[in-house]
Amino acid sequence: MGITSQYGSLLYIVALFAILYFLMIRPQQQRQKRLQEMINNLKVGDRVVTVGGMYGTIDKIKDNSFIIRVSDNVRIEFQKNAVGQVVDSEAAEKE
């Protein structure tokens, strides 16, 4: 009986880790991969929203940062990972 219960508890722990992986770790890795692809595909002229909620248009791309134009004659430098999403320019103009 002792060996069977040891395998049962080991199987329970393995199943718990498998559930944890598929419900938490893997989806986070996929989100991170999509975000990195989005950042790598950004180009000058794209309208973006930073993680802080600031809207702007990419004016210049540097190695580790973007220069984003937020208003006429106002340009701010942000790290690349500070860009949260790309805004559809047609939807932004309607607002």
Secondary structure, 3 states (H helix, E strand, C coil): CHHHHHHHHHHHHHHHHHHHHHHHHHHHHHHHHHHHHHHHCCCCCCEEEECCCCEEEEEEECCCEEEEEEECCEEEEEEHHHEEEECCHHHHHHC
